[in-house]
Amino acid sequence: MSRSDCALSADKHELAVHVRAGAGLILIDTHDEPRAAELLRHVAREVARPVFLWSAARGLKRLGSQSGLDGTFDQPAELLRHIDQRQDGAIFLLADFHPFLNDPVIARLAREISRDHDRPGATLVLVGHNIALPDSLKPRAVRFDLTTPSRAELEAMIHEQAVEWTDGRGHAQARVDPDMIERLVLNLNGLAMKDARRLVRNAIHDDGVLDETDLPELMKTRFDLLDASGALSFELDTERFTAVAGMPRMKKWLERRKPVFVAADPPKGLDAPKGLLLLGVQGCGKSLAARAVAGFFGVPLLHLDAGALFNRFHGESERNLRRALEGADRMEPCVLWIDEIEKGMATGDNDGGTSKRMLATLLTWMAERDTRVFMVATANDITALPPELVRKGRFDEVFFVDLPDHATRREVFAIHLARRDIKPMLYDLDALAEAADGFSGAELEHAVVSGLYSAHAEARELTNRDILEAIQDTRPLSVMMAEPIQQLRDWARERAVPA
């Protein structure tokens, strides 16, 4: 049994325990009302009690039975008085009932029904989103977290939707790419079943095919449905490591961990990798590498904008960070990229303690999370980061992205020429790499672009000389900021792993 299936079975058992223990008021905060109703059907069979569903639109009805009731009981007070008179310890699923509890009479009736009983009392189960209770009911309430659909349930739903599809002309059953099932399930994770079903149905609808072309829109819609924090942005077009020159050690490190990260059930004794810190010289590809990690794992990339977290009101900045991290947890599996982390988490004494509280919030999340969120943090200035963030154990590894060597510079030139539909083999890449010693990846790209402008101005093809002249006209950052860059390289030589 998979981890998700075990969790679903645990849902049934835990809820049944609450009912048997006499919990009179249970809250299930969810958008997935059908899933909550299905769970309660199972629980009702386990505890041998009837289960009823109530809504203001349709009144009261018994689930799993055609037998009628003496009335619809569509008025909240009338419903609660009916429940209070029953002697069978029934379970009542009340959909979107919590707004009625603002009425003191309704709240009092609910409180009396949910009191401790000498006889089997009724169980009120409130289902809805953002359920808020009056203070008088809070001590009596048990909050229950509903797990999201398991892998097996999602797979069954995908096949069910494929079988049900028709094109309106009698051609039935959509085609599902077998290799895509795993990735589809991965990207439906965290959604309510009704939302997952709608996304799959929409993806099939256009052409009767469910394949890799449907993934980008599915992932974006999933992000929107999970209502992540405004400080998070979803990046659809992530990079591939074919676009990242050099960094052989980091690539090998990720290759070894990818199967464990994407697996629904990690191998025994291995936890899913948590993340890495990329430290390095500006313009050497840290941000590109962060995007490539998401592309390599085949999961969404969430970019956390540290600047968007800050708020002038006390406590709001760290609250914004908590919401962003909760949003990332809901999007698992994903890569969470925090760019220039030192700008958001550097502890100072001139902000009223906000940065220290935000750091504490981040460290707590890093230590306690059990979701498959792979965190990639990038930093330019290691001295601005607090020791408790960079100590061993916070990140799985700290990689240093140095200025590119000759072979890497050659590869960078080839990548940027090919990106512009220019054949790299027509150029003396070794001569270009030799001339650009000390250049960062961004500066190498700039040399190609600058050379193209020169060639375009004279209405001719790009030549080696164009790029060489651009190199000669550039003073790289390693020259202009020689001392601090050398200091950073000296620090990383003993404390970080070369990427």
Contacts in CASP RR format, 6 or more apart in sequence:
PFRMAT RR
TARGET T0000
AUTHOR 0000-0000-0000
METHOD contacts of the structure
MODEL  1
MSRSDCALSADKHELAVHVRAGAGLILIDTHDEPRAAELLRHVAREVARP
VFLWSAARGLKRLGSQSGLDGTFDQPAELLRHIDQRQDGAIFLLADFHPF
LNDPVIARLAREISRDHDRPGATLVLVGHNIALPDSLKPRAVRFDLTTPS
RAELEAMIHEQAVEWTDGRGHAQARVDPDMIERLVLNLNGLAMKDARRLV
RNAIHDDGVLDETDLPELMKTRFDLLDASGALSFELDTERFTAVAGMPRM
KKWLERRKPVFVAADPPKGLDAPKGLLLLGVQGCGKSLAARAVAGFFGVP
LLHLDAGALFNRFHGESERNLRRALEGADRMEPCVLWIDEIEKGMATGDN
DGGTSKRMLATLLTWMAERDTRVFMVATANDITALPPELVRKGRFDEVFF
VDLPDHATRREVFAIHLARRDIKPMLYDLDALAEAADGFSGAELEHAVVS
GLYSAHAEARELTNRDILEAIQDTRPLSVMMAEPIQQLRDWARERAVPA
1 9 0 8 1.000
2 150 0 8 1.000
2 151 0 8 1.000
2 152 0 8 1.000
2 264 0 8 1.000
2 265 0 8 1.000
3 264 0 8 1.000
3 265 0 8 1.000
4 147 0 8 1.000
4 148 0 8 1.000
4 149 0 8 1.000
4 150 0 8 1.000
4 151 0 8 1.000
4 152 0 8 1.000
4 264 0 8 1.000
5 150 0 8 1.000
5 151 0 8 1.000
5 152 0 8 1.000
7 147 0 8 1.000
7 150 0 8 1.000
8 147 0 8 1.000
8 149 0 8 1.000
8 150 0 8 1.000
8 153 0 8 1.000
10 147 0 8 1.000
11 39 0 8 1.000
11 146 0 8 1.000
11 147 0 8 1.000
12 39 0 8 1.000
12 42 0 8 1.000
12 43 0 8 1.000
12 46 0 8 1.000
14 144 0 8 1.000
15 26 0 8 1.000
15 39 0 8 1.000
15 40 0 8 1.000
15 43 0 8 1.000
15 144 0 8 1.000
16 43 0 8 1.000
16 46 0 8 1.000
16 47 0 8 1.000
18 26 0 8 1.000
18 123 0 8 1.000
18 142 0 8 1.000
18 144 0 8 1.000
19 26 0 8 1.000
19 43 0 8 1.000
19 47 0 8 1.000
19 49 0 8 1.000
19 91 0 8 1.000
19 123 0 8 1.000
20 47 0 8 1.000
22 116 0 8 1.000
22 117 0 8 1.000
22 120 0 8 1.000
22 121 0 8 1.000
22 123 0 8 1.000
23 123 0 8 1.000
23 142 0 8 1.000
24 113 0 8 1.000
24 114 0 8 1.000
24 115 0 8 1.000
24 121 0 8 1.000
24 122 0 8 1.000
24 123 0 8 1.000
24 124 0 8 1.000
24 140 0 8 1.000
24 142 0 8 1.000
25 110 0 8 1.000
25 114 0 8 1.000
25 123 0 8 1.000
25 124 0 8 1.000
25 126 0 8 1.000
25 137 0 8 1.000
25 140 0 8 1.000
25 141 0 8 1.000
25 142 0 8 1.000
26 123 0 8 1.000
26 124 0 8 1.000
26 125 0 8 1.000
26 126 0 8 1.000
26 141 0 8 1.000
26 142 0 8 1.000
26 143 0 8 1.000
26 144 0 8 1.000
27 125 0 8 1.000
27 126 0 8 1.000
27 131 0 8 1.000
27 133 0 8 1.000
27 141 0 8 1.000
27 142 0 8 1.000
27 143 0 8 1.000
27 144 0 8 1.000
28 36 0 8 1.000
28 125 0 8 1.000
28 126 0 8 1.000
28 127 0 8 1.000
28 128 0 8 1.000
28 144 0 8 1.000
28 146 0 8 1.000
29 128 0 8 1.000
29 129 0 8 1.000
29 130 0 8 1.000
29 131 0 8 1.000
29 143 0 8 1.000
29 145 0 8 1.000
30 36 0 8 1.000
30 127 0 8 1.000
30 128 0 8 1.000
30 129 0 8 1.000
30 146 0 8 1.000
30 192 0 8 1.000
31 128 0 8 1.000
31 129 0 8 1.000
31 192 0 8 1.000
31 194 0 8 1.000
31 195 0 8 1.000
32 146 0 8 1.000
32 192 0 8 1.000
32 193 0 8 1.000
32 194 0 8 1.000
32 195 0 8 1.000
33 95 0 8 1.000
33 127 0 8 1.000
33 128 0 8 1.000
34 193 0 8 1.000
34 194 0 8 1.000
35 146 0 8 1.000
35 149 0 8 1.000
35 192 0 8 1.000
35 193 0 8 1.000
35 194 0 8 1.000
36 93 0 8 1.000
36 125 0 8 1.000
36 127 0 8 1.000
36 146 0 8 1.000
37 53 0 8 1.000
37 63 0 8 1.000
37 93 0 8 1.000
37 127 0 8 1.000
39 146 0 8 1.000
40 51 0 8 1.000
40 63 0 8 1.000
40 91 0 8 1.000
40 93 0 8 1.000
40 125 0 8 1.000
41 51 0 8 1.000
41 63 0 8 1.000
41 64 0 8 1.000
43 51 0 8 1.000
43 91 0 8 1.000
44 50 0 8 1.000
44 51 0 8 1.000
44 63 0 8 1.000
44 91 0 8 1.000
47 91 0 8 1.000
49 88 0 8 1.000
49 89 0 8 1.000
49 90 0 8 1.000
49 91 0 8 1.000
49 120 0 8 1.000
49 123 0 8 1.000
50 62 0 8 1.000
50 65 0 8 1.000
50 88 0 8 1.000
50 90 0 8 1.000
50 91 0 8 1.000
51 62 0 8 1.000
51 63 0 8 1.000
51 64 0 8 1.000
51 90 0 8 1.000
51 91 0 8 1.000
51 92 0 8 1.000
51 93 0 8 1.000
52 60 0 8 1.000
52 61 0 8 1.000
52 62 0 8 1.000
52 63 0 8 1.000
52 90 0 8 1.000
52 91 0 8 1.000
52 92 0 8 1.000
52 93 0 8 1.000
53 60 0 8 1.000
53 61 0 8 1.000
53 62 0 8 1.000
53 63 0 8 1.000
53 93 0 8 1.000
53 95 0 8 1.000
54 60 0 8 1.000
54 61 0 8 1.000
54 73 0 8 1.000
54 79 0 8 1.000
54 92 0 8 1.000
54 93 0 8 1.000
54 94 0 8 1.000
54 95 0 8 1.000
54 97 0 8 1.000
55 95 0 8 1.000
55 96 0 8 1.000
56 74 0 8 1.000
56 76 0 8 1.000
56 96 0 8 1.000
58 72 0 8 1.000
58 74 0 8 1.000
59 72 0 8 1.000
59 73 0 8 1.000
59 74 0 8 1.000
59 79 0 8 1.000
60 69 0 8 1.000
60 71 0 8 1.000
60 72 0 8 1.000
60 73 0 8 1.000
60 74 0 8 1.000
60 79 0 8 1.000
60 82 0 8 1.000
60 92 0 8 1.000
61 68 0 8 1.000
61 69 0 8 1.000
62 68 0 8 1.000
62 69 0 8 1.000
63 93 0 8 1.000
73 79 0 8 1.000
73 82 0 8 1.000
76 97 0 8 1.000
76 100 0 8 1.000
76 103 0 8 1.000
76 106 0 8 1.000
77 103 0 8 1.000
77 105 0 8 1.000
77 106 0 8 1.000
77 109 0 8 1.000
80 106 0 8 1.000
80 109 0 8 1.000
80 110 0 8 1.000
80 113 0 8 1.000
81 109 0 8 1.000
83 90 0 8 1.000
83 92 0 8 1.000
83 113 0 8 1.000
83 122 0 8 1.000
83 124 0 8 1.000
84 109 0 8 1.000
84 112 0 8 1.000
84 113 0 8 1.000
84 122 0 8 1.000
86 122 0 8 1.000
87 119 0 8 1.000
87 120 0 8 1.000
88 120 0 8 1.000
89 120 0 8 1.000
89 121 0 8 1.000
89 122 0 8 1.000
89 123 0 8 1.000
90 122 0 8 1.000
90 123 0 8 1.000
91 122 0 8 1.000
91 123 0 8 1.000
91 125 0 8 1.000
92 122 0 8 1.000
92 123 0 8 1.000
92 124 0 8 1.000
92 125 0 8 1.000
93 125 0 8 1.000
93 127 0 8 1.000
94 124 0 8 1.000
94 125 0 8 1.000
94 126 0 8 1.000
94 127 0 8 1.000
95 127 0 8 1.000
95 128 0 8 1.000
96 127 0 8 1.000
96 128 0 8 1.000
97 126 0 8 1.000
98 126 0 8 1.000
98 128 0 8 1.000
98 131 0 8 1.000
98 132 0 8 1.000
98 133 0 8 1.000
100 106 0 8 1.000
101 107 0 8 1.000
101 110 0 8 1.000
101 133 0 8 1.000
101 134 0 8 1.000
101 137 0 8 1.000
102 134 0 8 1.000
107 134 0 8 1.000
107 136 0 8 1.000
107 137 0 8 1.000
108 136 0 8 1.000
110 124 0 8 1.000
110 137 0 8 1.000
111 136 0 8 1.000
111 137 0 8 1.000
111 140 0 8 1.000
113 121 0 8 1.000
113 122 0 8 1.000
113 124 0 8 1.000
114 124 0 8 1.000
114 137 0 8 1.000
114 140 0 8 1.000
114 141 0 8 1.000
115 140 0 8 1.000
133 141 0 8 1.000
148 189 0 8 1.000
148 190 0 8 1.000
148 191 0 8 1.000
148 192 0 8 1.000
149 157 0 8 1.000
149 188 0 8 1.000
149 190 0 8 1.000
149 191 0 8 1.000
149 192 0 8 1.000
149 193 0 8 1.000
149 196 0 8 1.000
151 185 0 8 1.000
151 264 0 8 1.000
153 193 0 8 1.000
154 184 0 8 1.000
154 185 0 8 1.000
154 188 0 8 1.000
154 189 0 8 1.000
154 196 0 8 1.000
155 181 0 8 1.000
155 185 0 8 1.000
157 193 0 8 1.000
157 196 0 8 1.000
157 197 0 8 1.000
157 200 0 8 1.000
158 176 0 8 1.000
158 181 0 8 1.000
158 184 0 8 1.000
158 185 0 8 1.000
158 200 0 8 1.000
158 210 0 8 1.000
159 176 0 8 1.000
161 174 0 8 1.000
161 197 0 8 1.000
161 200 0 8 1.000
161 201 0 8 1.000
161 204 0 8 1.000
162 173 0 8 1.000
162 174 0 8 1.000
162 175 0 8 1.000
162 176 0 8 1.000
162 204 0 8 1.000
162 210 0 8 1.000
163 172 0 8 1.000
163 173 0 8 1.000
165 172 0 8 1.000
165 173 0 8 1.000
165 174 0 8 1.000
165 201 0 8 1.000
165 204 0 8 1.000
165 205 0 8 1.000
165 208 0 8 1.000
166 172 0 8 1.000
167 208 0 8 1.000
174 204 0 8 1.000
174 208 0 8 1.000
174 209 0 8 1.000
174 210 0 8 1.000
175 208 0 8 1.000
175 209 0 8 1.000
175 210 0 8 1.000
175 211 0 8 1.000
176 209 0 8 1.000
176 210 0 8 1.000
176 211 0 8 1.000
177 209 0 8 1.000
177 210 0 8 1.000
177 211 0 8 1.000
177 212 0 8 1.000
180 210 0 8 1.000
180 211 0 8 1.000
180 212 0 8 1.000
180 215 0 8 1.000
183 212 0 8 1.000
183 215 0 8 1.000
183 298 0 8 1.000
184 200 0 8 1.000
184 210 0 8 1.000
184 215 0 8 1.000
184 218 0 8 1.000
185 264 0 8 1.000
186 262 0 8 1.000
186 299 0 8 1.000
186 333 0 8 1.000
187 215 0 8 1.000
187 218 0 8 1.000
187 219 0 8 1.000
187 222 0 8 1.000
187 299 0 8 1.000
187 300 0 8 1.000
188 196 0 8 1.000
188 199 0 8 1.000
188 200 0 8 1.000
188 218 0 8 1.000
188 222 0 8 1.000
189 332 0 8 1.000
189 333 0 8 1.000
190 226 0 8 1.000
190 330 0 8 1.000
190 331 0 8 1.000
190 332 0 8 1.000
191 199 0 8 1.000
191 222 0 8 1.000
191 225 0 8 1.000
191 226 0 8 1.000
195 225 0 8 1.000
199 218 0 8 1.000
199 221 0 8 1.000
199 222 0 8 1.000
200 210 0 8 1.000
203 210 0 8 1.000
203 214 0 8 1.000
203 217 0 8 1.000
203 218 0 8 1.000
204 210 0 8 1.000
216 236 0 8 1.000
219 234 0 8 1.000
219 236 0 8 1.000
219 300 0 8 1.000
220 234 0 8 1.000
220 236 0 8 1.000
222 300 0 8 1.000
222 331 0 8 1.000
223 234 0 8 1.000
223 300 0 8 1.000
223 302 0 8 1.000
223 331 0 8 1.000
226 327 0 8 1.000
226 330 0 8 1.000
226 331 0 8 1.000
227 327 0 8 1.000
228 234 0 8 1.000
228 302 0 8 1.000
228 324 0 8 1.000
228 327 0 8 1.000
228 328 0 8 1.000
228 330 0 8 1.000
228 331 0 8 1.000
229 320 0 8 1.000
229 323 0 8 1.000
229 324 0 8 1.000
229 326 0 8 1.000
229 327 0 8 1.000
230 308 0 8 1.000
230 323 0 8 1.000
230 324 0 8 1.000
231 304 0 8 1.000
231 305 0 8 1.000
231 306 0 8 1.000
231 307 0 8 1.000
231 308 0 8 1.000
231 309 0 8 1.000
231 320 0 8 1.000
231 321 0 8 1.000
231 323 0 8 1.000
231 324 0 8 1.000
232 302 0 8 1.000
232 303 0 8 1.000
232 304 0 8 1.000
232 305 0 8 1.000
232 324 0 8 1.000
232 327 0 8 1.000
232 328 0 8 1.000
233 302 0 8 1.000
233 303 0 8 1.000
233 305 0 8 1.000
234 300 0 8 1.000
234 301 0 8 1.000
234 302 0 8 1.000
234 303 0 8 1.000
235 291 0 8 1.000
235 294 0 8 1.000
235 300 0 8 1.000
235 301 0 8 1.000
235 302 0 8 1.000
235 303 0 8 1.000
238 291 0 8 1.000
238 292 0 8 1.000
238 294 0 8 1.000
238 295 0 8 1.000
238 298 0 8 1.000
238 301 0 8 1.000
239 288 0 8 1.000
239 291 0 8 1.000
239 292 0 8 1.000
239 295 0 8 1.000
240 292 0 8 1.000
240 295 0 8 1.000
240 296 0 8 1.000
241 251 0 8 1.000
241 292 0 8 1.000
241 296 0 8 1.000
243 288 0 8 1.000
243 292 0 8 1.000
243 415 0 8 1.000
244 251 0 8 1.000
244 285 0 8 1.000
244 288 0 8 1.000
244 289 0 8 1.000
244 292 0 8 1.000
245 404 0 8 1.000
245 408 0 8 1.000
245 411 0 8 1.000
245 412 0 8 1.000
245 415 0 8 1.000
245 441 0 8 1.000
246 404 0 8 1.000
246 407 0 8 1.000
246 408 0 8 1.000
246 411 0 8 1.000
246 499 0 8 1.000
247 289 0 8 1.000
247 399 0 8 1.000
247 401 0 8 1.000
247 499 0 8 1.000
249 399 0 8 1.000
249 497 0 8 1.000
249 498 0 8 1.000
249 499 0 8 1.000
250 276 0 8 1.000
250 289 0 8 1.000
250 399 0 8 1.000
250 497 0 8 1.000
250 499 0 8 1.000
253 276 0 8 1.000
253 397 0 8 1.000
253 399 0 8 1.000
254 293 0 8 1.000
254 296 0 8 1.000
254 297 0 8 1.000
257 273 0 8 1.000
257 396 0 8 1.000
258 296 0 8 1.000
258 297 0 8 1.000
260 266 0 8 1.000
260 267 0 8 1.000
260 270 0 8 1.000
260 272 0 8 1.000
260 273 0 8 1.000
261 272 0 8 1.000
261 273 0 8 1.000
261 297 0 8 1.000
261 333 0 8 1.000
261 372 0 8 1.000
261 374 0 8 1.000
262 297 0 8 1.000
262 298 0 8 1.000
262 299 0 8 1.000
262 333 0 8 1.000
263 272 0 8 1.000
266 272 0 8 1.000
272 372 0 8 1.000
272 374 0 8 1.000
273 374 0 8 1.000
273 396 0 8 1.000
274 366 0 8 1.000
274 369 0 8 1.000
274 374 0 8 1.000
274 375 0 8 1.000
274 395 0 8 1.000
274 396 0 8 1.000
275 374 0 8 1.000
275 375 0 8 1.000
275 376 0 8 1.000
275 395 0 8 1.000
275 396 0 8 1.000
275 397 0 8 1.000
276 375 0 8 1.000
276 376 0 8 1.000
276 377 0 8 1.000
276 395 0 8 1.000
276 396 0 8 1.000
276 397 0 8 1.000
276 398 0 8 1.000
276 399 0 8 1.000
277 341 0 8 1.000
277 377 0 8 1.000
277 378 0 8 1.000
277 379 0 8 1.000
277 390 0 8 1.000
277 394 0 8 1.000
277 395 0 8 1.000
277 397 0 8 1.000
277 398 0 8 1.000
277 399 0 8 1.000
278 286 0 8 1.000
278 289 0 8 1.000
278 290 0 8 1.000
278 376 0 8 1.000
278 377 0 8 1.000
278 378 0 8 1.000
278 379 0 8 1.000
278 399 0 8 1.000
278 401 0 8 1.000
278 499 0 8 1.000
279 286 0 8 1.000
279 378 0 8 1.000
279 379 0 8 1.000
279 380 0 8 1.000
279 382 0 8 1.000
279 398 0 8 1.000
279 399 0 8 1.000
279 400 0 8 1.000
279 401 0 8 1.000
279 488 0 8 1.000
279 492 0 8 1.000
279 496 0 8 1.000
280 286 0 8 1.000
280 379 0 8 1.000
280 380 0 8 1.000
280 400 0 8 1.000
280 401 0 8 1.000
280 402 0 8 1.000
280 488 0 8 1.000
280 492 0 8 1.000
281 380 0 8 1.000
281 401 0 8 1.000
281 402 0 8 1.000
281 403 0 8 1.000
281 440 0 8 1.000
281 477 0 8 1.000
281 478 0 8 1.000
281 485 0 8 1.000
281 488 0 8 1.000
281 489 0 8 1.000
282 380 0 8 1.000
282 440 0 8 1.000
282 442 0 8 1.000
282 477 0 8 1.000
283 440 0 8 1.000
283 441 0 8 1.000
283 442 0 8 1.000
283 443 0 8 1.000
283 477 0 8 1.000
284 401 0 8 1.000
284 402 0 8 1.000
284 403 0 8 1.000
284 404 0 8 1.000
284 440 0 8 1.000
284 441 0 8 1.000
284 442 0 8 1.000
285 401 0 8 1.000
285 440 0 8 1.000
285 441 0 8 1.000
285 442 0 8 1.000
286 378 0 8 1.000
286 401 0 8 1.000
287 337 0 8 1.000
287 339 0 8 1.000
287 378 0 8 1.000
289 376 0 8 1.000
289 401 0 8 1.000
289 499 0 8 1.000
290 301 0 8 1.000
290 335 0 8 1.000
290 337 0 8 1.000
290 339 0 8 1.000
290 376 0 8 1.000
290 378 0 8 1.000
291 301 0 8 1.000
291 337 0 8 1.000
293 335 0 8 1.000
293 374 0 8 1.000
293 376 0 8 1.000
294 300 0 8 1.000
294 301 0 8 1.000
294 334 0 8 1.000
294 335 0 8 1.000
294 337 0 8 1.000
295 301 0 8 1.000
297 333 0 8 1.000
297 335 0 8 1.000
297 374 0 8 1.000
299 333 0 8 1.000
299 334 0 8 1.000
299 335 0 8 1.000
299 374 0 8 1.000
300 331 0 8 1.000
300 334 0 8 1.000
300 335 0 8 1.000
301 334 0 8 1.000
301 335 0 8 1.000
301 337 0 8 1.000
302 327 0 8 1.000
302 328 0 8 1.000
302 331 0 8 1.000
302 334 0 8 1.000
302 335 0 8 1.000
302 336 0 8 1.000
302 337 0 8 1.000
303 337 0 8 1.000
303 339 0 8 1.000
304 324 0 8 1.000
304 328 0 8 1.000
304 336 0 8 1.000
304 337 0 8 1.000
304 338 0 8 1.000
304 339 0 8 1.000
306 338 0 8 1.000
306 339 0 8 1.000
306 340 0 8 1.000
306 341 0 8 1.000
306 343 0 8 1.000
306 344 0 8 1.000
306 345 0 8 1.000
307 343 0 8 1.000
307 344 0 8 1.000
308 320 0 8 1.000
309 317 0 8 1.000
309 320 0 8 1.000
309 321 0 8 1.000
309 324 0 8 1.000
309 344 0 8 1.000
309 358 0 8 1.000
310 317 0 8 1.000
310 320 0 8 1.000
310 344 0 8 1.000
310 354 0 8 1.000
311 317 0 8 1.000
311 320 0 8 1.000
315 354 0 8 1.000
315 357 0 8 1.000
317 354 0 8 1.000
317 357 0 8 1.000
317 358 0 8 1.000
318 354 0 8 1.000
318 357 0 8 1.000
318 358 0 8 1.000
318 360 0 8 1.000
318 361 0 8 1.000
321 358 0 8 1.000
321 361 0 8 1.000
321 362 0 8 1.000
322 361 0 8 1.000
322 365 0 8 1.000
325 361 0 8 1.000
325 362 0 8 1.000
325 365 0 8 1.000
325 369 0 8 1.000
328 334 0 8 1.000
328 336 0 8 1.000
328 371 0 8 1.000
328 373 0 8 1.000
329 369 0 8 1.000
329 371 0 8 1.000
329 373 0 8 1.000
331 373 0 8 1.000
332 371 0 8 1.000
332 372 0 8 1.000
332 373 0 8 1.000
333 372 0 8 1.000
333 373 0 8 1.000
333 374 0 8 1.000
334 372 0 8 1.000
334 373 0 8 1.000
334 374 0 8 1.000
335 373 0 8 1.000
335 374 0 8 1.000
335 375 0 8 1.000
335 376 0 8 1.000
336 373 0 8 1.000
336 374 0 8 1.000
336 375 0 8 1.000
336 376 0 8 1.000
337 375 0 8 1.000
337 376 0 8 1.000
337 377 0 8 1.000
337 378 0 8 1.000
338 375 0 8 1.000
338 376 0 8 1.000
338 377 0 8 1.000
338 378 0 8 1.000
339 378 0 8 1.000
340 378 0 8 1.000
340 379 0 8 1.000
340 380 0 8 1.000
341 377 0 8 1.000
341 378 0 8 1.000
341 379 0 8 1.000
341 385 0 8 1.000
341 389 0 8 1.000
342 379 0 8 1.000
342 380 0 8 1.000
342 381 0 8 1.000
342 382 0 8 1.000
342 384 0 8 1.000
342 385 0 8 1.000
343 384 0 8 1.000
344 355 0 8 1.000
344 358 0 8 1.000
345 355 0 8 1.000
345 358 0 8 1.000
345 359 0 8 1.000
345 362 0 8 1.000
345 385 0 8 1.000
345 386 0 8 1.000
345 389 0 8 1.000
346 355 0 8 1.000
346 384 0 8 1.000
346 385 0 8 1.000
346 386 0 8 1.000
347 353 0 8 1.000
347 355 0 8 1.000
347 356 0 8 1.000
347 359 0 8 1.000
347 386 0 8 1.000
348 355 0 8 1.000
348 356 0 8 1.000
359 386 0 8 1.000
359 388 0 8 1.000
359 389 0 8 1.000
362 389 0 8 1.000
363 388 0 8 1.000
363 389 0 8 1.000
363 394 0 8 1.000
366 375 0 8 1.000
366 394 0 8 1.000
375 395 0 8 1.000
377 395 0 8 1.000
379 385 0 8 1.000
381 488 0 8 1.000
382 390 0 8 1.000
382 488 0 8 1.000
382 491 0 8 1.000
382 492 0 8 1.000
388 394 0 8 1.000
390 398 0 8 1.000
397 497 0 8 1.000
398 495 0 8 1.000
398 496 0 8 1.000
398 497 0 8 1.000
399 496 0 8 1.000
399 497 0 8 1.000
399 498 0 8 1.000
399 499 0 8 1.000
400 489 0 8 1.000
400 492 0 8 1.000
400 496 0 8 1.000
400 497 0 8 1.000
400 498 0 8 1.000
400 499 0 8 1.000
401 499 0 8 1.000
402 489 0 8 1.000
402 492 0 8 1.000
402 498 0 8 1.000
402 499 0 8 1.000
403 438 0 8 1.000
403 439 0 8 1.000
403 440 0 8 1.000
403 478 0 8 1.000
403 485 0 8 1.000
404 412 0 8 1.000
404 439 0 8 1.000
404 440 0 8 1.000
404 441 0 8 1.000
404 444 0 8 1.000
406 430 0 8 1.000
406 433 0 8 1.000
406 434 0 8 1.000
406 437 0 8 1.000
407 433 0 8 1.000
409 432 0 8 1.000
409 433 0 8 1.000
409 436 0 8 1.000
409 437 0 8 1.000
409 439 0 8 1.000
409 441 0 8 1.000
409 444 0 8 1.000
410 429 0 8 1.000
410 430 0 8 1.000
410 432 0 8 1.000
410 433 0 8 1.000
412 441 0 8 1.000
412 444 0 8 1.000
412 445 0 8 1.000
413 424 0 8 1.000
413 427 0 8 1.000
413 429 0 8 1.000
413 432 0 8 1.000
413 433 0 8 1.000
413 436 0 8 1.000
413 444 0 8 1.000
413 448 0 8 1.000
413 467 0 8 1.000
414 424 0 8 1.000
414 429 0 8 1.000
416 444 0 8 1.000
416 445 0 8 1.000
416 448 0 8 1.000
417 423 0 8 1.000
417 424 0 8 1.000
417 427 0 8 1.000
417 448 0 8 1.000
418 424 0 8 1.000
420 448 0 8 1.000
420 452 0 8 1.000
422 462 0 8 1.000
427 464 0 8 1.000
427 467 0 8 1.000
428 464 0 8 1.000
431 464 0 8 1.000
431 468 0 8 1.000
432 447 0 8 1.000
432 464 0 8 1.000
432 467 0 8 1.000
432 468 0 8 1.000
432 471 0 8 1.000
435 468 0 8 1.000
435 471 0 8 1.000
435 472 0 8 1.000
436 443 0 8 1.000
436 444 0 8 1.000
436 447 0 8 1.000
436 471 0 8 1.000
438 476 0 8 1.000
438 478 0 8 1.000
438 479 0 8 1.000
439 447 0 8 1.000
439 471 0 8 1.000
439 474 0 8 1.000
439 476 0 8 1.000
439 478 0 8 1.000
440 476 0 8 1.000
440 477 0 8 1.000
440 478 0 8 1.000
443 474 0 8 1.000
443 476 0 8 1.000
443 477 0 8 1.000
446 470 0 8 1.000
446 474 0 8 1.000
447 467 0 8 1.000
447 470 0 8 1.000
447 471 0 8 1.000
447 474 0 8 1.000
448 467 0 8 1.000
448 470 0 8 1.000
450 466 0 8 1.000
450 467 0 8 1.000
450 470 0 8 1.000
450 473 0 8 1.000
450 474 0 8 1.000
451 462 0 8 1.000
451 466 0 8 1.000
451 467 0 8 1.000
451 469 0 8 1.000
451 470 0 8 1.000
452 462 0 8 1.000
452 466 0 8 1.000
454 466 0 8 1.000
454 469 0 8 1.000
454 470 0 8 1.000
455 461 0 8 1.000
455 462 0 8 1.000
455 463 0 8 1.000
455 466 0 8 1.000
477 485 0 8 1.000
478 485 0 8 1.000
492 498 0 8 1.000
END
